[in-house]
Amino acid sequence: MAINKGAKAAQKLIEEFGIENTNGYSIEDLIYARDIIFEEKKISNSDGRIVFGKTKTKISINSDIKFEGRRRFTLAHELGHFELHHNVNTHLEDNSLTLDYFKNGGQEYEANQFATELLMPEVSFRNFIERKKFSPELLRNIADHFQTSITSATFRYKDIGQHPIYLFYCRDRKVIYWDNSPNYYRRVRDITKLAPPEDSVAMEFFNDGIIYTKDKSVQEINKSTWFETNEYDSNDEYFEYAIVTKDFNTVLSVVWEK
Ligand SMILES: [Zn+2]
């Protein structure tokens, strides 16, 4: 994969500060080192924002963010805006960092790529997952190890992981976007902008509020749940792991084959 603009800026920053990677470092320290004003406060419907002033820049993070990994990823994302978009904008508000992954290109995508490389440098990431079998638990272990959100760990895995996966993002009972690992293609059913499939794990959340506990996060589904099938299809085993964010009424479904 060609190195993208966001990742490049992150590598430059890591080099500039002379650190091997940011694992164990606080992103706040990097923000302060850039002479940015930092605050945490309640922000409705938004994880974070950045305001570029004439002399000083201010980054605000929503104090209601529940998970440390998600907070840290948001911090890194805002720092990414500072490094990359300093002279382009006056103000950026971040409502859905997950959605931004799907919008290939653009400032939000770049800021996510920056945060991804800053928190999970490609080389360290590849080393960490080497010879580890894919599972939801592995995604959670990646998030724990690199102190980042499970969502960002999942997108990183989709791009450079060893086991190919599909990702489906649903909000308010609607499929918004889907994406897949490089060179892994299945014909997705015609569901974009429609309700997720009735027999999907995502739909179990929207219909019945079901959120599976960790030990039950691997749910068996059919190929036909998310994909087109034909008479030549064998009975391959497919699985779905739904990452639910109740506050935003969203589900990120991870789908894979044995
Ligand atoms: Zn942003």
Residues whose N, C-alpha, C, O or C-beta is under 5 A from the ligand:
A	BS01	ZN	D94 E108 A111
